[in-house]
Amino acid sequence: HAGHLLEVLEDRYQNSSTIVISQLPVKEWYNMIGNATVADALMDRLVHNSHRIELGGESMRKLAQSDHLE
C-alpha cells in the first residue's frame, strides 16, 4: 500500500539510507500508486538526495538456464 511506503519514507527521510528496488520502470510508478498526491510525495522523497542506478540486460535466470541447456 502506497500510504505505508510513504510513512516509512517519512520516518527515514534525511535520517537513514533507504534502498528501493523495482522491476517496474519509474515512468509507470504513478499509475501503480494510483493517487497522484501520494505519488508526488513518494517520488519527492525518493528523488531528493538520491543516487539512481538503472540496470539493464538479460535476466540472469535466463542466462543461467541457457547455460544448463547447452
C-alpha positions as CSV (number, residue, x, y, z in Angstrom):
1,H,0.0,0.0,0.0
2,A,1.5,3.4,-1.1
3,G,0.4,5.1,2.2
4,H,2.5,2.7,4.2
5,L,5.5,3.2,2.0
6,L,5.1,7.0,2.4
7,E,5.1,6.6,6.2
8,V,8.3,4.6,6.0
9,L,10.0,7.1,3.8
10,E,8.8,10.0,6.0
11,D,10.3,8.3,9.1
12,R,13.6,7.7,7.3
13,Y,13.8,10.9,5.3
14,Q,17.1,12.6,5.9
15,N,17.8,10.3,8.8
16,S,18.7,6.9,7.3
17,S,19.6,5.4,4.0
18,T,16.9,3.6,2.1
19,I,17.3,1.3,-0.9
20,V,14.4,0.8,-3.2
21,I,14.5,-1.9,-5.9
22,S,11.8,-2.3,-8.5
23,Q,11.3,-4.2,-11.7
24,L,8.7,-1.7,-12.7
25,P,10.1,1.3,-14.8
26,V,9.9,4.6,-12.9
27,K,7.6,6.1,-15.5
28,E,5.0,3.5,-14.5
29,W,5.1,4.2,-10.8
30,Y,2.5,6.9,-10.8
31,N,0.0,4.5,-12.5
32,M,0.8,1.8,-10.0
33,I,0.4,4.1,-7.0
34,G,-2.9,5.5,-8.3
35,N,-3.2,8.5,-6.0
36,A,-1.4,11.5,-7.6
37,T,-0.9,13.3,-4.3
38,V,0.7,10.3,-2.6
39,A,2.7,9.5,-5.8
40,D,4.1,13.1,-5.8
41,A,5.1,12.8,-2.1
42,L,6.7,9.4,-2.6
43,M,8.6,10.5,-5.7
44,D,9.8,13.7,-4.0
45,R,11.2,11.7,-1.0
46,L,12.8,9.1,-3.3
47,V,14.4,11.5,-5.8
48,H,15.7,14.2,-3.3
49,N,19.3,13.4,-2.4
50,S,19.2,10.1,-4.3
51,H,21.6,8.1,-6.4
52,R,19.7,6.2,-9.1
53,I,21.2,3.1,-10.7
54,E,19.3,1.7,-13.6
55,L,20.3,-1.8,-14.7
56,G,19.5,-3.5,-18.0
57,G,20.3,-6.6,-19.9
58,E,19.2,-10.1,-20.0
59,S,17.8,-11.8,-16.9
60,M,20.4,-13.8,-15.0
61,R,17.8,-16.6,-14.7
62,K,17.5,-16.8,-18.5
63,L,21.3,-16.8,-18.9
64,A,21.8,-19.4,-16.3
65,Q,19.1,-21.6,-17.8
66,S,20.6,-21.4,-21.3
67,D,24.0,-22.4,-19.9
68,H,22.4,-25.6,-18.5
69,L,20.7,-26.4,-21.8
70,E,23.9,-26.4,-23.8
